[in-house]
Amino acid sequence: MVLEETLIICGQFDLPEVTRAFKEADIQVRTTQTIALESLVSAKGAIKDIRTLLEDEIERIEGFTDEDFTDEDFTDEDFTDEIDEDEDTESGDLYDSYLDVVDRVTEIITDFMEKHQPGDTLSLIDIKEWMSLPAETALEGEMSEDLLFDIESSMLYRYMAFIALNENGLINAEGEEVIVQKHMEPEDVVISLPAIVIEDIDPESLKEYGVLTEMTVITVPELRLEFGPEVVVEMDLGDVDDIIDDLGIDEDVYASFREAVSLKQVVVVRTMEILEERGTLALEEIVEAFGSSTMGDAEEGWSIVLDLTPEFVKRLLNDLKKIGMVRKRGSGFRVV
């Protein structure tokens, strides 16, 4: 059925809450829980190697200056090269920010090892407090966006540091306790950074600096929300917008679903207009009617052209027939 649509939610979700939200909005939905696979790509290497790589990339980018070119050397054909220079400058700024992340994580790892010796035992509560918002920064009242960003960044750096401590065998979680196992030079600690850090760097350079691109395949819960043709046709997207917002579902995930439903509703509206205006029509005549007309407002400066294949229109009409919106008489279709 071409009018069916499915919204797929990956990650943690509360099935009863999701079901209740759509039920309260009087939107029928069929739910199916499955397990999906996702890949997480990261850049992995010793702190000293990642730092050197980023510093050398910054130095390389900063080496491209206006002094390298003269007016005689610059032609219209070099305009693309100038754009590339601007992009390199932006990349240099990004590498500066990535380098700052490495430095911040290194500082946290160093501070942790200075305060905790091999054999020390920390409770999970101690670790959670260490990774959470420090009490002295828990200000009363509304926090500025800059302060909130700094706090969230600090917590992220501590989380990254904790992962590195664990993966390098410097700590070990046993039950409700975390035991410090050993120390090592902070610069030798292997850390993982998001793949975006290295996506524009030559793979050969990564090998040279000993930085590994690692892909981890993980399982994630998946919830499929399936909406039948009648539901899609009658769906109030404003109501669904509110449900998605209340449930905290990722807007990017919802966006493609919303667009698909909206386009199908546009096609259904135009189909019914054509049949209401022209009466009983054969499949070929309906396809021709789609191609020879537009929707929209010329005075407002926009229009919608429906370039649909005969096979799609055939399936569309069958869906509309099943939900009682059109009726087939002989070889033609008409509005019920």
C-alpha positions as a printed Julia matrix, in Angstrom:
336×3 Matrix{Float64}:
   0.0    0.0     0.0
   1.55   3.28   -1.14
  -0.37   5.36    1.4
   1.04   3.51    4.41
   3.86   5.22    6.28
   6.26   4.09    9.0
   8.11   6.12   11.61
  11.17   4.33   13.01
  12.54   5.34   16.42
  15.94   4.01   17.46
  17.36   4.09   20.97
  15.66   4.21   24.33
  11.89   4.7    24.34
   8.93   4.1    26.64
   6.51   1.95   24.61
   3.47   2.48   26.89
   4.05   6.24   26.82
   4.36   6.29   23.02
   1.23   4.17   22.57
  -0.75   6.26   25.04
   0.25   9.53   23.35
  -1.13   8.47   19.96
  -4.21   6.87   21.51
  -5.08  10.08   23.35
  -4.77  11.96   20.05
  -7.11   9.37   18.45
  -4.44   8.3    15.95
  -4.38   4.57   15.24
  -0.9    3.1    15.09
   0.54  -0.4    14.96
   3.78  -0.8    16.94
   6.55  -3.36   16.44
   9.67  -3.65   18.59
  12.84  -4.9    16.91
  16.59  -4.65   17.32
  18.71  -2.77   14.8
  22.45  -2.43   14.2
  24.27   0.89   14.17
  27.89   1.78   13.56
  29.9    4.21   15.65
  33.04   5.48   13.95
  35.8    7.08   16.01
  39.4    8.21   15.81
  41.52   6.27   18.27
  45.1    6.9    19.29
  47.47   7.92   22.06
  46.95  11.47   23.29
  50.44  12.51   22.16
  49.86  11.13   18.65
  46.44  12.75   18.2
  47.8   16.04   19.54
  50.75  15.97   17.15
  48.49  15.11   14.23
  46.15  18.03   14.93
  49.02  20.47   15.56
  50.67  19.51   12.26
  47.36  19.86   10.4
  46.89  23.33   11.86
  50.45  24.26   10.88
  49.89  22.94    7.37
  46.69  24.93    6.92
  48.2   28.11    8.35
  51.03  27.72    5.83
  48.62  28.66    3.04
  48.7   32.45    3.32
  48.06  35.29    0.93
  51.84  35.81    0.78
  52.09  32.61   -1.22
  50.32  34.31   -4.15
  50.88  37.52   -6.15
  48.38  39.49   -8.23
  50.08  38.2   -11.39
  49.63  34.62  -10.25
  45.92  35.03   -9.46
  43.4   34.55  -12.29
  39.67  34.0   -12.57
  40.36  30.29  -12.86
  41.88  30.41   -9.36
  38.57  31.43   -7.78
  37.83  27.83   -6.84
  41.23  27.61   -5.18
  40.4   30.72   -3.14
  37.22  29.04   -1.93
  39.28  25.99   -0.97
  41.58  28.3     1.01
  38.58  29.6     2.96
  37.48  26.06    3.67
  40.99  25.24    4.88
  40.84  28.2     7.26
  37.56  26.91    8.66
  39.13  23.47    9.04
  42.02  25.05   10.91
  39.61  26.64   13.36
  37.91  23.27   13.85
  41.22  21.55   14.5
  41.94  24.22   17.12
  38.7   23.31   18.88
  39.46  19.57   18.62
  42.91  20.22   20.08
  41.25  22.03   22.96
  39.1   18.96   23.61
  42.21  16.76   23.72
  43.89  19.15   26.15
  40.85  19.33   28.41
  40.46  15.54   28.54
  44.19  15.18   29.24
  43.95  17.63   32.14
  41.07  15.66   33.67
  42.92  12.35   33.32
  46.06  13.87   34.85
  44.09  15.38   37.73
  42.36  12.05   38.41
  45.65  10.15   38.63
  47.18  12.82   40.9
  44.27  12.53   43.34
  43.79   8.75   43.26
  46.54   6.19   43.7
  46.58   2.53   42.59
  44.51   0.52   45.06
  42.17   3.4    45.92
  38.49   2.49   45.9
  35.75   4.87   44.79
  32.04   4.29   45.04
  29.83   4.69   41.99
  28.26   7.64   43.77
  31.71   9.28   43.99
  32.24   8.69   40.26
  28.8   10.1    39.36
  29.48  13.2    41.45
  32.88  13.57   39.79
  31.28  13.39   36.34
  28.34  15.67   37.22
  27.91  19.4    37.67
  30.18  20.67   40.49
  28.21  22.01   43.45
  29.86  25.42   43.27
  28.55  25.94   39.72
  24.99  24.89   40.51
  23.74  28.44   40.5
  20.24  29.43   41.48
  18.0   30.94   38.85
  18.35  30.83   35.09
  21.79  30.12   33.63
  23.07  31.84   30.51
  23.47  29.8    27.34
  27.25  30.23   27.47
  27.43  28.97   31.07
  25.15  26.05   30.28
  27.32  25.14   27.28
  30.48  25.26   29.42
  28.89  23.01   32.04
  27.67  20.49   29.46
  31.1   20.49   27.78
  32.84  19.91   31.11
  30.59  16.93   31.84
  31.25  15.52   28.36
  35.02  15.84   28.81
  34.8   14.01   32.15
  32.75  11.25   30.56
  35.36  10.9    27.79
  38.1   10.81   30.41
  36.28   8.11   32.4
  35.91   5.97   29.26
  39.63   6.39   28.54
  40.6    5.48   32.1
  38.51   2.33   31.87
  39.59   1.26   28.38
  43.28   1.75   29.24
  42.95  -0.46   32.32
  43.65   2.37   34.76
  40.41   1.71   36.61
  38.1   -1.26   36.97
  34.43  -1.26   37.95
  33.53  -4.08   40.3
  29.94  -4.13   41.53
  29.22  -0.8    43.18
  32.89   0.22   43.33
  35.57   1.53   41.01
  39.11   0.46   41.86
  42.17   2.37   40.61
  44.42  -0.25   38.98
  47.52   1.65   37.89
  48.99   4.88   36.54
  50.6    5.66   33.2
  51.92   8.71   31.42
  48.88  10.83   30.45
  50.34  11.39   26.98
  50.37   7.62   26.4
  46.7    7.16   27.28
  44.68   6.03   24.26
  41.52   8.09   23.74
  38.64   7.97   21.25
  37.26  11.04   19.49
  34.32  11.38   17.08
  35.19  10.49   13.47
  34.45  14.07   12.37
  37.82  15.01   13.86
  39.68  13.11   11.13
  37.22  12.95    8.23
  39.19  15.5     6.15
  42.63  14.1     6.94
  44.45  11.87    4.45
  44.24   8.21    5.58
  47.97   7.87    4.91
  48.62  10.67    7.4
  46.55   8.83   10.0
  48.72   5.74    9.54
  51.86   7.84    9.82
  50.74   9.27   13.17
  49.44   5.98   14.5
  45.82   7.12   14.66
  43.29   4.39   13.98
  39.85   4.79   12.45
  37.68   2.36   14.4
  34.11   1.31   13.67
  32.11  -0.28   16.46
  28.89  -2.1    15.55
  26.29  -1.94   18.32
  22.72  -3.15   18.8
  20.02  -0.58   19.51
  16.33  -0.99   20.35
  14.07  -0.03   17.45
  10.39   0.85   17.52
   8.42   0.86   14.26
   5.25   2.96   14.27
   3.12   1.9    11.29
   0.22   4.06   10.09
  -2.39   2.69    7.68
  -3.69   4.51    4.55
  -6.82   5.92    6.22
  -4.77   7.26    9.14
  -2.22   8.89    6.81
  -4.96  10.56    4.76
  -6.73  11.98    7.81
  -3.64  12.67    9.95
  -3.39  16.14   11.5
   0.33  16.79   11.32
   0.01  19.6    13.84
  -1.17  17.09   16.43
   1.63  14.7    15.51
   4.15  17.54   15.82
   3.02  18.06   19.42
   3.25  14.33   20.19
   6.78  14.08   18.76
   7.84  17.14   20.74
   6.35  15.8    23.99
   8.01  12.4    23.51
  11.38  14.01   22.79
  11.83  12.19   19.47
  14.68  13.49   17.32
  13.41  16.13   14.89
  15.69  14.89   12.08
  14.24  11.38   12.42
  10.7   12.75   12.31
  11.33  15.19    9.45
  11.43  12.6     6.65
   8.3   10.89    7.99
   6.46  14.21    8.2
   7.42  15.16    4.65
   6.31  11.76    3.3
   2.89  12.05    4.98
   2.48  15.63    3.81
   3.26  14.73    0.18
   0.84  11.79    0.23
  -1.88  14.04    1.57
  -1.21  16.5    -1.26
  -1.52  13.71   -3.83
  -4.77  12.43   -2.29
  -6.29  15.91   -2.23
  -5.44  16.43   -5.93
  -6.78  12.98   -6.86
 -10.13  13.71   -5.23
 -10.27  17.15   -6.88
  -9.73  15.62  -10.33
 -12.43  12.98   -9.83
 -14.88  15.49   -8.39
 -14.3   17.89  -11.31
 -14.35  15.33  -14.15
 -16.44  12.44  -12.9
 -15.6    8.8   -13.68
 -12.13   8.44  -15.22
  -9.98   5.54  -16.34
  -6.51   5.07  -14.88
  -4.82   6.49  -17.98
  -7.03   9.58  -17.86
  -6.21  10.21  -14.2
  -2.47   9.9   -14.91
  -2.86  12.36  -17.8
  -4.82  14.75  -15.57
  -1.99  14.77  -13.03
   0.55  15.64  -15.71
  -1.51  18.37  -17.35
  -2.4   20.35  -14.23
  -0.71  22.0   -11.28
  -1.63  22.93   -7.73
  -0.78  26.21   -6.1
  -1.28  29.93   -6.38
   0.29  31.7    -9.35
  -0.28  35.08   -7.71
   1.72  33.93   -4.69
   4.46  32.68   -6.98
   4.42  28.94   -6.25
   2.96  25.76   -7.73
   3.08  21.99   -7.29
   3.51  19.69  -10.29
   2.65  16.01   -9.75
   4.81  13.82  -12.0
   3.52  10.38  -10.99
   4.03   7.01  -12.68
   1.01   4.94  -13.81
   2.02   2.16  -11.41
   2.01   4.55   -8.42
  -1.37   6.03   -9.44
  -2.81   2.52   -9.81
  -1.7    1.57   -6.29
  -2.91   4.93   -4.97
  -6.39   4.37   -6.41
  -6.49   0.83   -4.96
  -5.65   2.23   -1.51
  -8.35   4.9    -1.83
 -10.8    2.21   -2.94
  -9.98   0.03    0.1
 -10.61   2.87    2.55
 -13.86   3.83    0.85
 -12.91   7.14   -0.77
 -13.29   6.08   -4.41
 -15.31   3.42   -6.21
 -14.43   1.5    -9.35
 -17.1    1.28  -12.08
 -16.01  -0.83  -15.02
 -12.55   0.4   -15.98
 -13.08   3.81  -14.38
 -12.84   5.37  -10.92
 -15.15   7.9    -9.31
 -15.65   9.56   -5.91
 -17.87   7.66   -3.48
